[in-house]
Amino acid sequence: MPLRAAGSGKAPPDAVHHPLFARYYARVSVAMESRAGMAGIRGRLLAGLSGRVIEVGAGNGLNFAHYPAAVAEVVAIEPERTLRQLAQQAALRAEVPVDVAPGAAEALPVKSEAFDAAVVSLVLCSVRDVPRALAEVRRVLRPGGVVRFFEHGAGGGTAMRLTQRALDRTVWPAVNGGCHLSRDPVAALRAAGFELGPYRRVLMPEQGLRLPPSYCVLGTAWRPLE
């Protein structure tokens, strides 16, 4: 893995520590693969990628099985120890080379312009500093490099958006590993200087009760050529 230059603010190995939430998330995320159609979303998220890829906030590694053969290497950054250990196990089963490493989105432990693509999947909701995290994604991508994103955020009608904001101010982040419901990932990517490509709104699950984290977006962005 291309290490970041010394003295540039490398994150400590356990920048995030949510062991109870991590175990809960690992169980729920596996169930959602079939019940909520997440396996299909992951396939669409990663289709067509090639070269060297950095995945920011890899969680328990459920994306790894969906990377296409044209991907030469995945460097998967996961700050939470319990999830990182599960991701390391998933990496052993992957059909492409995957290197799982500790680190935080706001201080990626890799060199600048080292990757052809970056993947952010259900991670911008929980990073402490979204602009800084996206600035790091932009730093590590080569000019013209692609970002694939699948994130949840603000959505629904007025009542749902008020509920999302109220939960963000109270109990939701504390019991869900720092997750926030009312962020706008598309606006954040645009503000960070990425060129937005095609994206579409997705409900998770597609059928049934609409919950505060149900409002998702799946899409592509690019680091501009400079």
N, C-alpha and C positions, 0 to 999 in steps of 0.2 A: 504494500500500500504506500502511495506517495505521502510521506509525512510532511506536515506543515512546518514552515520555517521556525526555528527556535525563537522564543521570546515573543510570539505573536498571540499569546492568550489561549493556549491549549486548555480545554476543559478538563476538570478532574474526572477520574474513571466513573464515579457515581454522581454525576451532576444532577440526576433526578432519582428520588427514592420513594416509590409508592408500592411496596410489596403486596399489600392487600388488594389494592386496585389492580395491580398487574396480574394477579392470579384470577381475579374475577374477569378481567378483560380477555385473558387467554381462553377461558371457557366460553364466554359469550361469542368471541370472534370466530371460533371454530364452528359453533352452532350456526352462525350467520352465513357461513360459506354456502350452505344449501338452502336453509330456510328463508333467507332474505336475498338470495341471489348474488352474494358478494363474490363468489368464485367467477361468475361471468363478468362482473365489474372489473375484477383484477385482470382478467384476460384482455378486456378492451383497453384498460389503462396502460398496459405494457406492450401491446401489439406493435410490431414494427420497430422496436428499439434495436440498436446495434452499438458496438463499440464498448467503451468503458462507461459504466453507470454508477452514480452514487445514489443510494436510497437513504433519505434523511428521516429518522424515526421509524426504523424497520419493525418495531413491535416484536411479535413472536414469529416473524418471518413467513407469514402466509403468502406474501407476494412471490417468494423465491421460486415456487413451482411453476409460475406463469411467465417467467422471462424467456423470450425466444432464443433459439440457438445462436443467432447472430450476435448476441451480447457476449463480449469477450471476458468481462469481469464485472462483478457487482461488489462495490464497497458499501456495506450496510452499517450505518451509524445508529446505535441505540443506547440511550443514556441510562435506562432503568435495568438494574442487574438481573432481576427475575426474567423479564422479557428478553434480555440479551442472551441469557442462557438457553431459552427456548429457541431463539433465532439461530444460535449456533448449531443446535440439533437439526433445525430445518435446513441449514446450509449444507449439512452432510448429505441430505437427500436431493438437493437441487441438481439439475442437469447442466447448469452453467456454474463457473467458479464464483463462489460468494465468500467474501472476507467480512466477518462481523466484528465491529470494533466499538469501544466506548467513545462517547463524545456527545456534546450538546449541539443543537442546531445553530445556536448563536456563536459557536466557535468550532467549526468543523476542522478536525485534525488532519487535513490534507492540503496539498499544494494548490496554488491558484491555477486555473485554466487546465485542470488535469482530466476533465471528464467530458464526454460527448453528450451525456444526458443526466438529468436528475429526476428523481421520483419523490414526490411528497404525497403521502397517503394517510389521511386521518391524523395529521400531526400538527398543522397550523393552529388547530383549536387549542392546543395545550402548551405550545412554546411560550416562554415568558416574554419574549420580545420579538414580535412578528417582523417588523422592519429589519432588525438586525439579522434574524434568521434568513430572510430572503436575500439580504445583501451578501450573506455567506454563500448561499446557493449560486448567486450570480458570480461571485468571485471564483468559485471552483469550476464553473462551466467554461468551456472554450467559447469564444465569440461565435454566435450562431448555434450554440448548443441548445437542446430542447429540454423543457420541463414538462413532465406529465404529472397531473395533479388530480386527486380525488379527495375532496374535503367536504365536511358539513359546516353549516353556518346559518345565518339569519334567513328566515323564510316563513311562508304562510301569510295569513292575514294579520290585521292589526293586533288582535288578541293574542295570537301566537307569538308575535314579535315582542309584545310587552311581557309575556310570560318568559321568553328566553332571556330578556334583559334582567328581569327580576331574579331569575334563577342564577344568572351570572353574578349578581351582586350578593347572593346569599350562599346557599348550600352546595350548588352544583360543582364548582371547581374543587371544593374541599373533599367531596366524596367521589370524584371522578378523575383523580390524577391530574388536576389543574386544567381540565377541559373547560372551554367556554362555548356557549351556544350561539351567541349573536355576532360573531366575527364575520367579515365579508372577505373570503379568500380571493375572489376575482379582483376586487378593488385593491387588496393588498399587493397582489402580483403586479397590477398596473402601476401602483405607486412606487414599487421597487424598480421600475424601469424595464420590465419584461414586455415583450410584444405578445399580446393575447392572440392565440389562434382559435380554432373552433372549440366551443365548450357547450355543454348542455346541462340543464337541471335534472336531477335524479331524486326520486323519493325512495327512502329505505326504511321499511320495506315498501315495495311498489304498490302493494295492496294492503288494506287494513287500516288500523288506527294510526293517525298522524301524531307523532311524538315530537317534543322539542328538538331532538337531534336528527329528525327524519329528512331534513332539507339539505341536499347534497349537490355538488357540482363536479362534473367530470370533464377534463379538458386538457389542452396543450398550450404552452407558451414557449417563447424563445428568448435567449439572451441576444440582444441586437448585435449585428456585425459592427465592429468599431474600428 
